[in-house]
Amino acid sequence: MKNIYLSIALFLFSFCALVGQSYTNIESVEYDAGENRFLVSNSNSIIQRASDGTLSYFGSGSASHGMEVMNGYLFACSSGTRLKAFELDSEDEVMNLNIPSAGFLNGLTNDGNNKLWATDFSNDRIYEFDVTDVDNPTYNIVVYDTEGTPNGIVYDGSNNRLIYVTWGSNASIKAVDLDDYSVTTLTNTPYGSIDGIDEDNNGDYYIAYWQPAGVSKYDSDFSGSPTTISVPGINSPADICYAKEIDSLAIPSGGNQVLFVGFETTPVGNIVNEEYQFSMGPNPMQDKTCIQFHLEQSEVLELHIFDLNGQLVRTLIQQEMQSGWHKVMLTGIELSQGMYLIHMETPKGIITEKLQVH
């Protein structure tokens, strides 16, 4: 029996009422470990989120799409045809490179050693940049046909390749061999319009997609079924960032909020249904409480919270779900003190478990 010993805490931040700055038209999030802050592309500006949740402007620059922190700089795609660089310390813009041949620079990744790669969403291309000297950066096109509209991209140094995701229905995940720049398909997914991809500390990959809106994890070799991370409130997730230093996933959602998922190595609870490997915990309810189950095949599923009088309190899922592991976070759901029923219904039957709220 397969168990995933993963406990997740989900934090939804809506800062508009707390500070003067607010998120608008966000597309990308990047983590700056040196300052323990997240940097967020915000259309005509860049917003930084401090470790205490405070928002402020990062300098006076702007970034519209993919961003990467590397060697003391924040690099960012901007206005479709530009790659910019900002010093992390001073927050000053120090590079503004125009690429006339580009149509729409979107996803961005780096090798930690002065090379960057950007996907061109409009022209189905990938650009390679050398920023050893930010005063004199160079670039060239290394992939002229990505065999699908490219979006998010990540550097896989262990295998000397780039991995990128594509747009459209049943979107695929593809790789570029950096020895000869050949393109191969790693897997075809059941998801539509994949926007972002990033790698965690175990070499596994998280992807964010629009249809249905969600985030899933693939093993490092993209074998087997993906694990779905059910994130309440997620909407049109964009260019995600896995902050390896703090084991947290940041998800731009709906253009005006960032959702955070934190990972720990504690169990989520005991298996209470063998067929679905259904588990729930910790119980009584805590910030880390989540529901986890596995589907052998795609099926219509309903997951609800009822009170002991049989009144519906919250609908968590009511749709067809893909095969694989699924995890539903209860953090952020406010329940009064008392006992509740977690009710999961599928064509095969019903699972009901009690949830205590102190």
N, C-alpha and C positions, 0 to 999 in steps of 0.2 A: 504494500500500500504506500502510495506516495504522499508524504506530508510536506508542506512548505512551512518552515518555522520562521514566519515573518510577521511582525506586528507593525501596523502602520498607523500613524497619527496624521490626520488631515486638518489643515488650518486654512480657512477661507478668510482673506483679508479684504475688507472694503474700507479704504482709508479716506474717502471723499469727505466724510463728516469730521475727520480727525485733524487733517492738515490741509494747507492751501493747495498743495499739489495733488493731482489725481491722475489716474490712468485713462488714456483715450487712444483708441486705435493701436493697442499694443500688439506686437507680433513676435518678439523674441525676448528671452531672459537669459542672462549670463551671470555666473558667480565669480566674484573677486575674493579669493581666499585671503589675500593679504589684509584686506579691510573687513572681512566677514560681512560682505554686503552683496545684494543682488542688484544688477543693472538691467533696466528695462527699456527697450526701444519704445518710444512714445510719440510716433509720427514726427512732429516738429521739435522734439526734445528727447532727452534721455533722463529717466528718473532713477535714482538710487534708493534702495530700501535698506536701511540700517538693520542691525541685528535685533533692535527693539521694536521694529516695525515702522519707524518714522520714515516718511518719504521726503525727499528733497531733490532739487535738480542737480544733475551731474554736469557741471560746467554750463556752457551755452550752446553746445553742439547738438546735433540731431542724428537720429538713426531710425530708419523705417523698417528694416528687416534684420537678417541674421547678424549676430554679434559674437565675438570671441575675445577672451582675455589671453594675452601671450606676451611674455617678456617685458612687463611693465606698461603695456599698452592695451587699450580697448579698441579692437578693430570692428568696423560696422559697415554693413551695406546700407546705402542711402540713395533715395531718389531714383532707384532703378539702375543707374549706370555708374554709380560712384562707390569707391571703397575709401572709407575714412579711418583715421587713427587718432586716438586721444591718449595723452599721458594719464596714467592712473593717479599719479601723485598730484599733478597740477590741474588736471581735468581740462587742459588746453587741447585744442585741435592742432595736430602737427602734420597731418597728411590728408589730402583731399584729391584722390586720383580718379580722373574721369576715364571711362572705358567706352568709347563711342560705339564699338561693335556690339556691346551688350544690349539686351532687351529689358531684362528684369532680373537683377542679381537678388537672390532670395536667401537660400541656406548658406552657412559659412562654417568652416572647420579649420583646424590648424594642427601642425605636427609638433608644436612646442619648440621648434627650431627654425623660426623665420619663414616658414612656408604656410600659405593659406590656400584653401580651395573654396570656390563659390559656385553654386548652381545658377544657371541662367534659365529661369522658369519659362520665358517666352520663346527662347531659341533652342531649347533642348541641348544645352551645352554645359561644360564645366570648365571654369577658368582656374589657372594656377598662378599664385602670386609669390614673389620673393620680396620680403620686406626687411632684408638684412640691413638695408639703409632706408629708413622711412623717408628720407629726403629724395631718394632716387629709387622708388620701387619699380619692379618690372613684372610683367605678366604675359601669359600666352594661353591659348585655348588648347586643352589637352584631350577633351572629349567633344567631338562635333555632333554626335548623335547619342543621346542618353537612352534611346529606345523607350521613351515615355517621358511625360512632363516631370522634371526633377524638382524636388522641394528640399526638405531637410537633408543634411549630410553630416557624416561623422568620420573622423580618421581612425582607422584600425591599424595601429603601428605593429601589433604582433604579427599580422598577416600582410603587412605592406600594401594596404589597399584603402580605398574609400568605400563607404557604404552610404547609399542614399535611398530615399523613399520617393514614391511617385504619386501623382494626382490621379483622379478619375476612379471609376468603379473597379472593384477587385484589384486594388492597387498592388503593385509589386515592390519588393525590396531588392535592390541591385547593388553590385560591387564593381569597382574599377581597380584593376591590377595596376599598381604604380610602376611596375617594370615595363609594361608595354601599353598601358592605358586601355586595355581591352575591357569590355563590359560583359558581365554575366548576371543572370537572375539568381538570387539566393532563395527566394520563395515568393509565391503568389499568395496574397492574403485575402481574407473574406471581407476586408474593410474597404470603404470608399474614401478617396481623397486624404491620403496620409500627409500630414503637414510637417511633423517634427520627429527627430530620432536622436537618442543619446545613449551612451554606454555607462554602466554602473561599475562598481569596484570588483565585481565578479566576472566582468567581461560579457555580461548579458546586455540586451538592448531593449530600451523602452521606445515605443512609437506612439504618437498622438494622431488621431484621425477624426474626421468630421462625420462619417456615416457608418454606424451611429456614433455620435460624439463619445469619445473615450480614449483610454490609454491601455496598452497591453505590453507585456514583457515577453521577449523571445530569448531562448537560450543562445549562447554564444555562437553555436554553429547553425542556428535557425532550423534545427530539427525538432520535431514534435509540435504539439499544439501550443499556442501562446497562452499566457496567463493574463486574464483581464483584470485590471485594477479599476473597480467601480468607484468613481469619484462623484459624490453628490454635487449638483450645481454646475457640472462641466458643460461647456458650450463652445463649439468651434475651436478646440484647442490648437494652438499654433506651435511655434518653435520652442520646444521644451529644453530644459537644462537639468542634467543630473549633477549636482554639486557633490563630488566624490569626497571632499574633505569633511563634510558634515552628513553624508548619506541622506541627502534630501533631493526630491524631485520638484522642480518649479514648473508650473504649467500656465502659460498665458491662456486665458479663457474668456471668450465673448468680447474680446477687445477692450475690456475695462476692469478686469480683475486678474490677480495671480493666485493660483491655488498651490499649496505646498503639501507634499506628502513626505513624511519622515519615516525612515526604516530602522527597525531594531531587530535583534536576533532572539526574541522571546516568542514562545508558542502562542497561537491564537485561541486555543481551547481544545477540548477533546472531541474526537469524531463521534457524533451522535446518530449518524445515518450512514451506513456503509455504502449503499448504492450510489449516493451522490457525494460521499465523503464530506458530508455537511458538518461544519463545526462553527461554534460561536464563542467568543470570549475576548477579554476577561468578562466575567459575569459574577457579581453585579457590574453594571455598566461603568466604564472608565473612558478616559480620552482615547485609549488604544483599542476599545472594543470594536470588533469587526466580525462579519459573517463571511465564511469561506465555503465554497462548494465546487464540485467538478462535474461537468457535463460530458458524457461520452459522445453525444451528437448534438447538433443544433435543435433547439426546441423552444416552444413558447413557455415563458416562465413568469410567475407573479410572486413578488415578495412584498409583504405588508407588515405593518405594526398595528396590532389591535390592543385595546384595553380589555380588562377582564369582563366587561359588559358586552363585548363583541363589537364595540364601536371602532371604526377605522380611524387610526391616528395619523398614519403616514404611509404612502405608497413609495417603496424604494425602487422596484422594478416592475414593469408591466409591458413586456415586449418579447420578441424572439431573441434568444441569446445564442451565441456561437459556442461550439464545443470547446472544452478546455477549462482551465481554472478561472474562477471568478472570486473577487474579493469586494465586499461592500462595507464601506466605513460608516460607522454610526456617529463619529465625532462631528460636532456641529449641529446635531439634531437635539433640540431641547425637549426633554421629557420631564414631567413632574414626578415627584417621588412616588414609587409604587411598583406594582407588578404589571408586566405587559406580555403579550404573546407575539413572537416572531413566526409568521405564517408564510411558508413557501409552498406554492402549488404548481404542479407540472402535469402534463397528460398522464404521467405514471402514478400520481398520488399526491399526498399532502404531508408536509413536515411541519410540526408545530413545536416550538421551544419557548420556555419562559425566560423573560429578561427582567432582572431586578434593577431598579433605579433607586439609589439612596439619596 
